[in-house]
Amino acid sequence: MKLTALIRASKRQFLFGAVMWGIGAPLMFYALFQGMPTLYFIGLMTMAVGTGIVARCLRQAAGK
């Protein structure tokens, strides 16, 4: 099955996960160079949740 078909199956959740990842990555990058460990951890958690949402969407779509 094509990746685009998998994404269409749970489009809203997939995009939400991708947006969370897109917010977390620059946040981590900024915190790394500013020396802010708490902000880095928040960015890391945001990326982890976004990755989990995307993985769950792809798993559900592949199982259909």
PQR file of N, CA, C, O and H, with PARSE charges and radii, in Angstrom:
ATOM      1  N   MET A   1       0.841  -1.181   0.000 -0.4000 1.5000
ATOM      2  CA  MET A   1       0.000   0.000   0.000 -0.0000 2.0000
ATOM      3  C   MET A   1       0.889   1.249   0.000  0.5500 1.7000
ATOM      4  O   MET A   1       1.930   1.293   0.655 -0.5500 1.4000
ATOM      5  N   LYS A   2       0.454   2.248  -0.744 -0.4000 1.5000
ATOM      6  CA  LYS A   2       1.239   3.476  -0.823 -0.0000 2.0000
ATOM      7  C   LYS A   2       1.158   4.270   0.473  0.5500 1.7000
ATOM      8  O   LYS A   2       0.169   4.193   1.203 -0.5500 1.4000
ATOM      9  H   LYS A   2      -0.392   2.213  -1.276  0.4000 1.0000
ATOM     10  N   LEU A   3       2.198   5.022   0.745 -0.4000 1.5000
ATOM     11  CA  LEU A   3       2.235   5.847   1.950 -0.0000 2.0000
ATOM     12  C   LEU A   3       1.130   6.891   1.931  0.5500 1.7000
ATOM     13  O   LEU A   3       0.558   7.195   2.978 -0.5500 1.4000
ATOM     14  H   LEU A   3       3.001   5.084   0.152  0.4000 1.0000
ATOM     15  N   THR A   4       0.815   7.448   0.767 -0.4000 1.5000
ATOM     16  CA  THR A   4      -0.237   8.460   0.694 -0.0000 2.0000
ATOM     17  C   THR A   4      -1.589   7.877   1.074  0.5500 1.7000
ATOM     18  O   THR A   4      -2.402   8.556   1.702 -0.5500 1.4000
ATOM     19  H   THR A   4       1.280   7.202  -0.084  0.4000 1.0000
ATOM     20  N   ALA A   5      -1.839   6.630   0.701 -0.4000 1.5000
ATOM     21  CA  ALA A   5      -3.097   5.985   1.081 -0.0000 2.0000
ATOM     22  C   ALA A   5      -3.154   5.763   2.587  0.5500 1.7000
ATOM     23  O   ALA A   5      -4.216   5.887   3.198 -0.5500 1.4000
ATOM     24  H   ALA A   5      -1.179   6.079   0.190  0.4000 1.0000
ATOM     25  N   LEU A   6      -2.018   5.436   3.180 -0.4000 1.5000
ATOM     26  CA  LEU A   6      -1.970   5.253   4.628 -0.0000 2.0000
ATOM     27  C   LEU A   6      -2.244   6.556   5.350  0.5500 1.7000
ATOM     28  O   LEU A   6      -2.943   6.577   6.363 -0.5500 1.4000
ATOM     29  H   LEU A   6      -1.156   5.335   2.683  0.4000 1.0000
ATOM     30  N   ILE A   7      -1.693   7.642   4.829 -0.4000 1.5000
ATOM     31  CA  ILE A   7      -1.873   8.944   5.466 -0.0000 2.0000
ATOM     32  C   ILE A   7      -3.323   9.410   5.338  0.5500 1.7000
ATOM     33  O   ILE A   7      -3.873   9.979   6.281 -0.5500 1.4000
ATOM     34  H   ILE A   7      -1.126   7.624   4.006  0.4000 1.0000
ATOM     35  N   ARG A   8      -3.945   9.175   4.189 -0.4000 1.5000
ATOM     36  CA  ARG A   8      -5.326   9.599   3.980 -0.0000 2.0000
ATOM     37  C   ARG A   8      -6.294   8.900   4.932  0.5500 1.7000
ATOM     38  O   ARG A   8      -7.323   9.468   5.296 -0.5500 1.4000
ATOM     39  H   ARG A   8      -3.499   8.712   3.423  0.4000 1.0000
ATOM     40  N   ALA A   9      -5.974   7.687   5.330 -0.4000 1.5000
ATOM     41  CA  ALA A   9      -6.864   6.915   6.192 -0.0000 2.0000
ATOM     42  C   ALA A   9      -7.074   7.586   7.544  0.5500 1.7000
ATOM     43  O   ALA A   9      -8.171   7.518   8.100 -0.5500 1.4000
ATOM     44  H   ALA A   9      -5.138   7.225   5.034  0.4000 1.0000
ATOM     45  N   SER A  10      -6.061   8.223   8.073 -0.4000 1.5000
ATOM     46  CA  SER A  10      -6.205   8.924   9.361 -0.0000 2.0000
ATOM     47  C   SER A  10      -5.531  10.286   9.253  0.5500 1.7000
ATOM     48  O   SER A  10      -4.618  10.610  10.012 -0.5500 1.4000
ATOM     49  H   SER A  10      -5.170   8.279   7.622  0.4000 1.0000
ATOM     50  N   LYS A  11      -5.996  11.060   8.306 -0.4000 1.5000
ATOM     51  CA  LYS A  11      -5.334  12.310   7.935 -0.0000 2.0000
ATOM     52  C   LYS A  11      -5.216  13.306   9.089  0.5500 1.7000
ATOM     53  O   LYS A  11      -4.144  13.869   9.312 -0.5500 1.4000
ATOM     54  H   LYS A  11      -6.737  10.797   7.689  0.4000 1.0000
ATOM     55  N   ARG A  12      -6.297  13.524   9.816 -0.4000 1.5000
ATOM     56  CA  ARG A  12      -6.284  14.538  10.862 -0.0000 2.0000
ATOM     57  C   ARG A  12      -5.286  14.203  11.967  0.5500 1.7000
ATOM     58  O   ARG A  12      -4.506  15.057  12.386 -0.5500 1.4000
ATOM     59  H   ARG A  12      -7.168  13.066   9.634  0.4000 1.0000
ATOM     60  N   GLN A  13      -5.316  12.969  12.430 -0.4000 1.5000
ATOM     61  CA  GLN A  13      -4.398  12.565  13.489 -0.0000 2.0000
ATOM     62  C   GLN A  13      -2.954  12.587  12.998  0.5500 1.7000
ATOM     63  O   GLN A  13      -2.050  12.995  13.726 -0.5500 1.4000
ATOM     64  H   GLN A  13      -5.950  12.275  12.089  0.4000 1.0000
ATOM     65  N   PHE A  14      -2.746  12.147  11.761 -0.4000 1.5000
ATOM     66  CA  PHE A  14      -1.397  12.145  11.198 -0.0000 2.0000
ATOM     67  C   PHE A  14      -0.839  13.570  11.145  0.5500 1.7000
ATOM     68  O   PHE A  14       0.309  13.809  11.520 -0.5500 1.4000
ATOM     69  H   PHE A  14      -3.481  11.816  11.169  0.4000 1.0000
ATOM     70  N   LEU A  15      -1.652  14.500  10.683 -0.4000 1.5000
ATOM     71  CA  LEU A  15      -1.195  15.889  10.587 -0.0000 2.0000
ATOM     72  C   LEU A  15      -0.946  16.487  11.968  0.5500 1.7000
ATOM     73  O   LEU A  15      -0.013  17.271  12.142 -0.5500 1.4000
ATOM     74  H   LEU A  15      -2.584  14.306  10.379  0.4000 1.0000
ATOM     75  N   PHE A  16      -1.773  16.126  12.953 -0.4000 1.5000
ATOM     76  CA  PHE A  16      -1.565  16.615  14.310 -0.0000 2.0000
ATOM     77  C   PHE A  16      -0.220  16.124  14.846  0.5500 1.7000
ATOM     78  O   PHE A  16       0.515  16.891  15.468 -0.5500 1.4000
ATOM     79  H   PHE A  16      -2.531  15.489  12.812  0.4000 1.0000
ATOM     80  N   GLY A  17       0.104  14.857  14.608 -0.4000 1.5000
ATOM     81  CA  GLY A  17       1.384  14.310  15.037 -0.0000 2.0000
ATOM     82  C   GLY A  17       2.553  14.981  14.332  0.5500 1.7000
ATOM     83  O   GLY A  17       3.586  15.255  14.943 -0.5500 1.4000
ATOM     84  H   GLY A  17      -0.494  14.234  14.103  0.4000 1.0000
ATOM     85  N   ALA A  18       2.380  15.241  13.047 -0.4000 1.5000
ATOM     86  CA  ALA A  18       3.440  15.903  12.285 -0.0000 2.0000
ATOM     87  C   ALA A  18       3.659  17.337  12.761  0.5500 1.7000
ATOM     88  O   ALA A  18       4.796  17.808  12.812 -0.5500 1.4000
ATOM     89  H   ALA A  18       1.540  15.018  12.551  0.4000 1.0000
ATOM     90  N   VAL A  19       2.582  18.028  13.106 -0.4000 1.5000
ATOM     91  CA  VAL A  19       2.702  19.402  13.613 -0.0000 2.0000
ATOM     92  C   VAL A  19       3.406  19.397  14.967  0.5500 1.7000
ATOM     93  O   VAL A  19       4.250  20.254  15.229 -0.5500 1.4000
ATOM     94  H   VAL A  19       1.659  17.645  13.064  0.4000 1.0000
ATOM     95  N   MET A  20       3.068  18.444  15.823 -0.4000 1.5000
ATOM     96  CA  MET A  20       3.743  18.357  17.126 -0.0000 2.0000
ATOM     97  C   MET A  20       5.234  18.120  16.941  0.5500 1.7000
ATOM     98  O   MET A  20       6.050  18.702  17.656 -0.5500 1.4000
ATOM     99  H   MET A  20       2.382  17.748  15.610  0.4000 1.0000
ATOM    100  N   TRP A  21       5.592  17.275  15.994 -0.4000 1.5000
ATOM    101  CA  TRP A  21       6.998  17.012  15.718 -0.0000 2.0000
ATOM    102  C   TRP A  21       7.666  18.273  15.181  0.5500 1.7000
ATOM    103  O   TRP A  21       8.801  18.591  15.537 -0.5500 1.4000
ATOM    104  H   TRP A  21       4.929  16.802  15.413  0.4000 1.0000
ATOM    105  N   GLY A  22       6.946  18.981  14.322 -0.4000 1.5000
ATOM    106  CA  GLY A  22       7.483  20.218  13.749 -0.0000 2.0000
ATOM    107  C   GLY A  22       7.659  21.332  14.765  0.5500 1.7000
ATOM    108  O   GLY A  22       8.499  22.211  14.576 -0.5500 1.4000
ATOM    109  H   GLY A  22       6.024  18.723  14.033  0.4000 1.0000
ATOM    110  N   ILE A  23       6.889  21.310  15.828 -0.4000 1.5000
ATOM    111  CA  ILE A  23       7.056  22.297  16.900 -0.0000 2.0000
ATOM    112  C   ILE A  23       8.190  21.877  17.830  0.5500 1.7000
ATOM    113  O   ILE A  23       8.980  22.712  18.268 -0.5500 1.4000
ATOM    114  H   ILE A  23       6.206  20.596  15.982  0.4000 1.0000
ATOM    115  N   GLY A  24       8.267  20.588  18.130 -0.4000 1.5000
ATOM    116  CA  GLY A  24       9.262  20.093  19.083 -0.0000 2.0000
ATOM    117  C   GLY A  24      10.694  20.188  18.579  0.5500 1.7000
ATOM    118  O   GLY A  24      11.604  20.485  19.354 -0.5500 1.4000
ATOM    119  H   GLY A  24       7.625  19.909  17.774  0.4000 1.0000
ATOM    120  N   ALA A  25      10.905  19.939  17.292 -0.4000 1.5000
ATOM    121  CA  ALA A  25      12.266  19.935  16.749 -0.0000 2.0000
ATOM    122  C   ALA A  25      12.944  21.308  16.848  0.5500 1.7000
ATOM    123  O   ALA A  25      14.063  21.385  17.355 -0.5500 1.4000
ATOM    124  H   ALA A  25      10.166  19.697  16.663  0.4000 1.0000
ATOM    125  N   PRO A  26      12.312  22.394  16.383 -0.5600 1.5000
ATOM    126  CA  PRO A  26      12.971  23.696  16.532  0.2800 2.0000
ATOM    127  C   PRO A  26      13.115  24.123  17.998  0.5500 1.7000
ATOM    128  O   PRO A  26      14.074  24.799  18.369 -0.5500 1.4000
ATOM    129  N   LEU A  27      12.143  23.713  18.821 -0.4000 1.5000
ATOM    130  CA  LEU A  27      12.209  24.030  20.240 -0.0000 2.0000
ATOM    131  C   LEU A  27      13.437  23.386  20.875  0.5500 1.7000
ATOM    132  O   LEU A  27      14.145  24.022  21.656 -0.5500 1.4000
ATOM    133  H   LEU A  27      11.364  23.163  18.519  0.4000 1.0000
ATOM    134  N   MET A  28      13.684  22.132  20.539 -0.4000 1.5000
ATOM    135  CA  MET A  28      14.877  21.440  21.045 -0.0000 2.0000
ATOM    136  C   MET A  28      16.153  22.098  20.527  0.5500 1.7000
ATOM    137  O   MET A  28      17.110  22.293  21.276 -0.5500 1.4000
ATOM    138  H   MET A  28      13.109  21.616  19.904  0.4000 1.0000
ATOM    139  N   PHE A  29      16.156  22.432  19.259 -0.4000 1.5000
ATOM    140  CA  PHE A  29      17.329  23.047  18.650 -0.0000 2.0000
ATOM    141  C   PHE A  29      17.663  24.375  19.323  0.5500 1.7000
ATOM    142  O   PHE A  29      18.824  24.658  19.619 -0.5500 1.4000
ATOM    143  H   PHE A  29      15.379  22.273  18.650  0.4000 1.0000
ATOM    144  N   TYR A  30      16.630  25.189  19.562 -0.4000 1.5000
ATOM    145  CA  TYR A  30      16.821  26.477  20.229 -0.0000 2.0000
ATOM    146  C   TYR A  30      17.331  26.273  21.654  0.5500 1.7000
ATOM    147  O   TYR A  30      18.283  26.929  22.076 -0.5500 1.4000
ATOM    148  H   TYR A  30      15.687  24.960  19.321  0.4000 1.0000
ATOM    149  N   ALA A  31      16.698  25.366  22.389 -0.4000 1.5000
ATOM    150  CA  ALA A  31      17.066  25.141  23.790 -0.0000 2.0000
ATOM    151  C   ALA A  31      18.483  24.577  23.909  0.5500 1.7000
ATOM    152  O   ALA A  31      19.186  24.864  24.878 -0.5500 1.4000
ATOM    153  H   ALA A  31      15.925  24.833  22.046  0.4000 1.0000
ATOM    154  N   LEU A  32      18.895  23.788  22.941 -0.4000 1.5000
ATOM    155  CA  LEU A  32      20.234  23.204  22.973 -0.0000 2.0000
ATOM    156  C   LEU A  32      21.307  24.291  22.950  0.5500 1.7000
ATOM    157  O   LEU A  32      22.278  24.230  23.705 -0.5500 1.4000
ATOM    158  H   LEU A  32      18.324  23.555  22.154  0.4000 1.0000
ATOM    159  N   PHE A  33      21.127  25.278  22.087 -0.4000 1.5000
ATOM    160  CA  PHE A  33      22.135  26.320  21.954 -0.0000 2.0000
ATOM    161  C   PHE A  33      21.990  27.447  22.976  0.5500 1.7000
ATOM    162  O   PHE A  33      22.917  28.235  23.165 -0.5500 1.4000
ATOM    163  H   PHE A  33      20.339  25.328  21.474  0.4000 1.0000
ATOM    164  N   GLN A  34      20.844  27.528  23.627 -0.4000 1.5000
ATOM    165  CA  GLN A  34      20.650  28.545  24.654 -0.0000 2.0000
ATOM    166  C   GLN A  34      20.965  28.012  26.050  0.5500 1.7000
ATOM    167  O   GLN A  34      20.995  28.774  27.016 -0.5500 1.4000
ATOM    168  H   GLN A  34      20.091  26.888  23.473  0.4000 1.0000
ATOM    169  N   GLY A  35      21.198  26.716  26.152 -0.4000 1.5000
ATOM    170  CA  GLY A  35      21.521  26.121  27.443 -0.0000 2.0000
ATOM    171  C   GLY A  35      20.327  26.039  28.379  0.5500 1.7000
ATOM    172  O   GLY A  35      20.443  26.326  29.570 -0.5500 1.4000
ATOM    173  H   GLY A  35      21.173  26.097  25.367  0.4000 1.0000
ATOM    174  N   MET A  36      19.190  25.649  27.842 -0.4000 1.5000
ATOM    175  CA  MET A  36      17.962  25.553  28.632 -0.0000 2.0000
ATOM    176  C   MET A  36      17.508  24.091  28.697  0.5500 1.7000
ATOM    177  O   MET A  36      16.755  23.655  27.827 -0.5500 1.4000
ATOM    178  H   MET A  36      19.097  25.416  26.874  0.4000 1.0000
ATOM    179  N   PRO A  37      17.939  23.332  29.689 -0.5600 1.5000
ATOM    180  CA  PRO A  37      17.610  21.908  29.724  0.2800 2.0000
ATOM    181  C   PRO A  37      16.120  21.614  29.891  0.5500 1.7000
ATOM    182  O   PRO A  37      15.632  20.617  29.358 -0.5500 1.4000
ATOM    183  N   THR A  38      15.396  22.446  30.610 -0.4000 1.5000
ATOM    184  CA  THR A  38      13.958  22.207  30.791 -0.0000 2.0000
ATOM    185  C   THR A  38      13.214  22.379  29.477  0.5500 1.7000
ATOM    186  O   THR A  38      12.354  21.567  29.133 -0.5500 1.4000
ATOM    187  H   THR A  38      15.792  23.256  31.044  0.4000 1.0000
ATOM    188  N   LEU A  39      13.542  23.426  28.747 -0.4000 1.5000
ATOM    189  CA  LEU A  39      12.912  23.657  27.450 -0.0000 2.0000
ATOM    190  C   LEU A  39      13.279  22.550  26.469  0.5500 1.7000
ATOM    191  O   LEU A  39      12.455  22.147  25.648 -0.5500 1.4000
ATOM    192  H   LEU A  39      14.240  24.085  29.026  0.4000 1.0000
ATOM    193  N   TYR A  40      14.504  22.062  26.553 -0.4000 1.5000
ATOM    194  CA  TYR A  40      14.932  20.949  25.707 -0.0000 2.0000
ATOM    195  C   TYR A  40      14.081  19.717  25.997  0.5500 1.7000
ATOM    196  O   TYR A  40      13.649  19.027  25.074 -0.5500 1.4000
ATOM    197  H   TYR A  40      15.173  22.389  27.220  0.4000 1.0000
ATOM    198  N   PHE A  41      13.840  19.442  27.276 -0.4000 1.5000
ATOM    199  CA  PHE A  41      13.037  18.290  27.673 -0.0000 2.0000
ATOM    200  C   PHE A  41      11.597  18.430  27.171  0.5500 1.7000
ATOM    201  O   PHE A  41      10.998  17.451  26.725 -0.5500 1.4000
ATOM    202  H   PHE A  41      14.191  20.002  28.026  0.4000 1.0000
ATOM    203  N   ILE A  42      11.043  19.640  27.241 -0.4000 1.5000
ATOM    204  CA  ILE A  42       9.686  19.871  26.738 -0.0000 2.0000
ATOM    205  C   ILE A  42       9.625  19.608  25.226  0.5500 1.7000
ATOM    206  O   ILE A  42       8.679  18.990  24.737 -0.5500 1.4000
ATOM    207  H   ILE A  42      11.530  20.435  27.603  0.4000 1.0000
ATOM    208  N   GLY A  43      10.633  20.079  24.498 -0.4000 1.5000
ATOM    209  CA  GLY A  43      10.694  19.817  23.058 -0.0000 2.0000
ATOM    210  C   GLY A  43      10.835  18.339  22.756  0.5500 1.7000
ATOM    211  O   GLY A  43      10.235  17.834  21.807 -0.5500 1.4000
ATOM    212  H   GLY A  43      11.401  20.581  24.896  0.4000 1.0000
ATOM    213  N   LEU A  44      11.618  17.652  23.553 -0.4000 1.5000
ATOM    214  CA  LEU A  44      11.803  16.216  23.366 -0.0000 2.0000
ATOM    215  C   LEU A  44      10.501  15.460  23.596  0.5500 1.7000
ATOM    216  O   LEU A  44      10.167  14.550  22.838 -0.5500 1.4000
ATOM    217  H   LEU A  44      12.105  18.062  24.324  0.4000 1.0000
ATOM    218  N   MET A  45       9.775  15.829  24.628 -0.4000 1.5000
ATOM    219  CA  MET A  45       8.493  15.172  24.918 -0.0000 2.0000
ATOM    220  C   MET A  45       7.464  15.468  23.825  0.5500 1.7000
ATOM    221  O   MET A  45       6.680  14.594  23.457 -0.5500 1.4000
ATOM    222  H   MET A  45      10.047  16.568  25.244  0.4000 1.0000
ATOM    223  N   THR A  46       7.466  16.695  23.310 -0.4000 1.5000
ATOM    224  CA  THR A  46       6.552  17.047  22.223 -0.0000 2.0000
ATOM    225  C   THR A  46       6.839  16.197  20.992  0.5500 1.7000
ATOM    226  O   THR A  46       5.915  15.715  20.337 -0.5500 1.4000
ATOM    227  H   THR A  46       8.103  17.405  23.610  0.4000 1.0000
ATOM    228  N   MET A  47       8.112  16.015  20.680 -0.4000 1.5000
ATOM    229  CA  MET A  47       8.476  15.177  19.538 -0.0000 2.0000
ATOM    230  C   MET A  47       8.118  13.715  19.784  0.5500 1.7000
ATOM    231  O   MET A  47       7.687  13.023  18.862 -0.5500 1.4000
ATOM    232  H   MET A  47       8.863  16.407  21.212  0.4000 1.0000
ATOM    233  N   ALA A  48       8.292  13.241  21.004 -0.4000 1.5000
ATOM    234  CA  ALA A  48       7.977  11.844  21.319 -0.0000 2.0000
ATOM    235  C   ALA A  48       6.482  11.576  21.165  0.5500 1.7000
ATOM    236  O   ALA A  48       6.088  10.549  20.612 -0.5500 1.4000
ATOM    237  H   ALA A  48       8.643  13.804  21.753  0.4000 1.0000
ATOM    238  N   VAL A  49       5.662  12.486  21.646 -0.4000 1.5000
ATOM    239  CA  VAL A  49       4.213  12.315  21.510 -0.0000 2.0000
ATOM    240  C   VAL A  49       3.808  12.384  20.042  0.5500 1.7000
ATOM    241  O   VAL A  49       2.993  11.581  19.587 -0.5500 1.4000
ATOM    242  H   VAL A  49       5.982  13.320  22.095  0.4000 1.0000
ATOM    243  N   GLY A  50       4.363  13.326  19.302 -0.4000 1.5000
ATOM    244  CA  GLY A  50       4.060  13.433  17.873 -0.0000 2.0000
ATOM    245  C   GLY A  50       4.473  12.192  17.103  0.5500 1.7000
ATOM    246  O   GLY A  50       3.749  11.745  16.214 -0.5500 1.4000
ATOM    247  H   GLY A  50       5.026  13.978  19.671  0.4000 1.0000
ATOM    248  N   THR A  51       5.619  11.636  17.434 -0.4000 1.5000
ATOM    249  CA  THR A  51       6.083  10.415  16.775 -0.0000 2.0000
ATOM    250  C   THR A  51       5.156   9.247  17.101  0.5500 1.7000
ATOM    251  O   THR A  51       4.853   8.429  16.232 -0.5500 1.4000
ATOM    252  H   THR A  51       6.207  12.000  18.156  0.4000 1.0000
ATOM    253  N   GLY A  52       4.707   9.171  18.348 -0.4000 1.5000
ATOM    254  CA  GLY A  52       3.783   8.110  18.737 -0.0000 2.0000
ATOM    255  C   GLY A  52       2.453   8.205  18.010  0.5500 1.7000
ATOM    256  O   GLY A  52       1.894   7.187  17.602 -0.5500 1.4000
ATOM    257  H   GLY A  52       4.952   9.835  19.053  0.4000 1.0000
ATOM    258  N   ILE A  53       1.941   9.418  17.844 -0.4000 1.5000
ATOM    259  CA  ILE A  53       0.671   9.605  17.137 -0.0000 2.0000
ATOM    260  C   ILE A  53       0.810   9.188  15.676  0.5500 1.7000
ATOM    261  O   ILE A  53      -0.056   8.492  15.146 -0.5500 1.4000
ATOM    262  H   ILE A  53       2.395  10.245  18.176  0.4000 1.0000
ATOM    263  N   VAL A  54       1.881   9.604  15.028 -0.4000 1.5000
ATOM    264  CA  VAL A  54       2.107   9.246  13.624 -0.0000 2.0000
ATOM    265  C   VAL A  54       2.274   7.729  13.487  0.5500 1.7000
ATOM    266  O   VAL A  54       1.717   7.130  12.567 -0.5500 1.4000
ATOM    267  H   VAL A  54       2.584  10.170  15.458  0.4000 1.0000
ATOM    268  N   ALA A  55       3.029   7.109  14.384 -0.4000 1.5000
ATOM    269  CA  ALA A  55       3.234   5.663  14.313 -0.0000 2.0000
ATOM    270  C   ALA A  55       1.913   4.920  14.502  0.5500 1.7000
ATOM    271  O   ALA A  55       1.651   3.940  13.805 -0.5500 1.4000
ATOM    272  H   ALA A  55       3.481   7.596  15.132  0.4000 1.0000
ATOM    273  N   ARG A  56       1.082   5.374  15.434 -0.4000 1.5000
ATOM    274  CA  ARG A  56      -0.201   4.723  15.670 -0.0000 2.0000
ATOM    275  C   ARG A  56      -1.098   4.845  14.438  0.5500 1.7000
ATOM    276  O   ARG A  56      -1.776   3.890  14.060 -0.5500 1.4000
ATOM    277  H   ARG A  56       1.295   6.170  16.001  0.4000 1.0000
ATOM    278  N   CYS A  57      -1.096   6.031  13.812 -0.4000 1.5000
ATOM    279  CA  CYS A  57      -1.922   6.236  12.606 -0.0000 2.0000
ATOM    280  C   CYS A  57      -1.484   5.306  11.479  0.5500 1.7000
ATOM    281  O   CYS A  57      -2.317   4.703  10.802 -0.5500 1.4000
ATOM    282  H   CYS A  57      -0.545   6.807  14.119  0.4000 1.0000
ATOM    283  N   LEU A  58      -0.183   5.194  11.286 -0.4000 1.5000
ATOM    284  CA  LEU A  58       0.324   4.323  10.225 -0.0000 2.0000
ATOM    285  C   LEU A  58       0.042   2.856  10.524  0.5500 1.7000
ATOM    286  O   LEU A  58      -0.263   2.079   9.620 -0.5500 1.4000
ATOM    287  H   LEU A  58       0.494   5.683  11.837  0.4000 1.0000
ATOM    288  N   ARG A  59       0.146   2.478  11.802 -0.4000 1.5000
ATOM    289  CA  ARG A  59      -0.154   1.097  12.179 -0.0000 2.0000
ATOM    290  C   ARG A  59      -1.618   0.771  11.955  0.5500 1.7000
ATOM    291  O   ARG A  59      -1.946  -0.299  11.442 -0.5500 1.4000
ATOM    292  H   ARG A  59       0.394   3.109  12.537  0.4000 1.0000
ATOM    293  N   GLN A  60      -2.505   1.688  12.336 -0.4000 1.5000
ATOM    294  CA  GLN A  60      -3.938   1.480  12.134 -0.0000 2.0000
ATOM    295  C   GLN A  60      -4.292   1.425  10.655  0.5500 1.7000
ATOM    296  O   GLN A  60      -5.094   0.592  10.234 -0.5500 1.4000
ATOM    297  H   GLN A  60      -2.239   2.557  12.753  0.4000 1.0000
ATOM    298  N   ALA A  61      -3.697   2.308   9.873 -0.4000 1.5000
ATOM    299  CA  ALA A  61      -3.985   2.336   8.444 -0.0000 2.0000
ATOM    300  C   ALA A  61      -3.470   1.094   7.738  0.5500 1.7000
ATOM    301  O   ALA A  61      -4.097   0.602   6.800 -0.5500 1.4000
ATOM    302  H   ALA A  61      -3.045   2.985  10.215  0.4000 1.0000
ATOM    303  N   ALA A  62      -2.335   0.588   8.186 -0.4000 1.5000
ATOM    304  CA  ALA A  62      -1.770  -0.613   7.564 -0.0000 2.0000
ATOM    305  C   ALA A  62      -2.591  -1.850   7.919  0.5500 1.7000
ATOM    306  O   ALA A  62      -2.633  -2.816   7.157 -0.5500 1.4000
ATOM    307  H   ALA A  62      -1.826   0.987   8.949  0.4000 1.0000
ATOM    308  N   GLY A  63      -3.241  -1.812   9.076 -0.4000 1.5000
ATOM    309  CA  GLY A  63      -4.026  -2.958   9.510 -0.0000 2.0000
ATOM    310  C   GLY A  63      -5.391  -3.049   8.837  0.5500 1.7000
ATOM    311  O   GLY A  63      -6.039  -4.093   8.907 -0.5500 1.4000
ATOM    312  H   GLY A  63      -3.207  -1.028   9.695  0.4000 1.0000
ATOM    313  N   LYS A  64      -5.839  -1.984   8.189 -0.4000 1.5000
ATOM    314  CA  LYS A  64      -7.169  -1.979   7.547 -0.0000 2.0000
ATOM    315  C   LYS A  64      -7.162  -2.782   6.280  0.5500 1.7000
ATOM    316  O   LYS A  64      -8.190  -2.888   5.611 -0.5500 1.4000
ATOM    317  H   LYS A  64      -5.312  -1.136   8.132  0.4000 1.0000
TER
END
